[in-house]
Amino acid sequence: MNFKKREKGDKKKNTVVIAAALLLFLVIAGGMIYRQIQGHQVKEAWAERLERGEERRARKAAEAEEAMAESEGVLDFSMESGMDVLEAVDGRPLEVELTEETAEDFLKIESCLVNNATSNVLLKATAEGIPASDDDFYYLIASRIQHDDISQGAAIKSVFKGEKIEFQFSRHFGTINGFLYKYSIAIKKDGEYLPVCKPQYITNPGEVSAYKSNGEKMPTKKGLLIDPNKLLSSEIDDLGIRHAAYNIPISRVLGKTTSEEYPTIEYGYQGKAYEFNGEAISEYDLIFSTLTDKEIEITVILLNDIAQGYPQMVHPLARDGIGDAPYYAFNASEEDGIECLAAVSSFLSERYSGRANGRGVISNWVIGNEINARESWNYMQYTDVKTYVREYVKAFRVCYNIIKSRNAASRIYISLDQRWDSNAGGTGSYDGKDILDEFNKQIKEGGNIEWGLAIHPYNVPLTSPYIWNESRYVKNSVDTAMVTMANFHVVTDYLEQEEFLMEDGEVRSVTLSELGYTSSDGEDIQAAALVYAYKVAEANAHVDAVLFSRQTDAVEELEQELALGLNNLDGSHKYAYNVFRYMDTKQQEEYTDFAKDIIGIKSWGEVTEQRRAAQ
């Protein structure tokens, strides 16, 4: 055999063996460059080939060439695979060193949603990079609402660290509802849990509710704080209202009753027993069922006065003022306070959802009254705005999550008065704008929800019905000290900002849950003010309802020169009665034109286009 020909064949065959060895090495080593060990592999392969004998050396050159072609293809594939591995390694997220100051904003929370079909919660988050920690895991920490320190919670799950994080877990913790928990993602650092996001709440409690609708939207925004003594009279029908407001003080519903006809209602919630006043509840049943039968949408204001036997309802920082204020901050800083507030929310929303129960339907819930008026209507010791709002937000979350879990269609509101941006100092009240800013910020940090604003844009001063008169406290700009119906667009303009929008991009629901004008300066002046206010509310697309205070004068308000009723104390009608009755009907011009002369305008457009005029 020709030696040169054989040598050529041998070299080609040798290449086959080298390629096979390289393929095995590249798979194991993940693409390491094979040239570094080529010499050693060649020697071993050559020795092996010599031992195989003459028969192998006699193979045809064509077979060697074919093997060579195949091996080149395999080699190309192996090189590409190796490079892919190297690129993947190079592309891994960088490890990030976190400090206590930077850790809490490391993760971006995508959602924290419950699935009714599985009763599980899915928490999704993303990160840019991988945080350095003691191990390779993220931990899910479940904490009760009152706990601000993650060490007071419990780790319930772990997942490998990555840039996309998902935790799926049950929404039940024994007898405790998962809606009364908040959830944090943490890493282990020096043996302790370090949170890498702000605590998150479940944001879609309505997913598990039995009730999904409260009926059709009302055809008018006109509403009234009703007089229960006139509930069964023809006045409510006569006035044509489609919205009604009613207060529920906690002391009226919590506790035993001595009535044999309406015995105490025992209500079990999360393994504990609560007692509700059967007699008081029967009164609410009558009121709410009557209004619902009349196709009137009901707004309830939940008020925290002193309920005998339930001291846990009052916030610890409010207990020094017991007896000095009408209403107090709700207690969501202690476990028994949270559970009692949740029980009240559950009982009432369960009882007043769905027409089939025959007790009426409450569509809207206002949590507290004018909470920026700390000293007057939501007593708690003076603190900085952030702390004050934080305590309210906890209580709001309890009410929101529990009410929505019973009736998804319910709307839940924060309540503010007309003090907007006065910067007047003092410790008695906070500016509504400051409260609103901080409330929105804290809610969004814990998971955005569909809260609404219930505001009381009374005139300044309260004893003046002259909305249209200029005032140094009322400006057509966001820095106005007060908001009245003369500049109410300031509020809804403010809520149109992106940071205040709901998750679907819509502006939040706004209701004027309390608004009234005195007849002390003349019944015609009061009537003109009512028309002015209603025209502004009617023209504002973001306002869902305006609830005027009130159907009948109240003795305690008359002592302050506030004769706000459509009726006098004796039940006789004021001039405003018929004006109110017809101001949203086809006959409105006949009953409202008189007000133009009093206000000093030629058309209502001068009032309703206040925003355009301001710009």
Beta strands, then each sheet from edge to edge (+ up, - down):
strand 1: 95-96
strand 2: 108-115
strand 3: 120-126
strand 4: 130-131
strand 5: 137-144
strand 6: 154-160
strand 7: 164-170
strand 8: 172-173
strand 9: 176-177
strand 10: 181-189
strand 11: 192-195
strand 12: 222-225
strand 13: 243-249
strand 14: 265-269
strand 15: 272-276
strand 16: 297-303
strand 17: 362-367
strand 18: 411-416
strand 19: 451-455
strand 20: 510-515
strand 21: 543-548
sheet 1: 1+ 4+
sheet 2: 2+ 3- 7+
sheet 3: 6+ 5- 10+ 11-
sheet 4: 8+ 9-
sheet 5: 12+ 13+ 16+ 17+ 18+ 19+ 20+ 21+ 12+
sheet 6: 14+ 15-
end
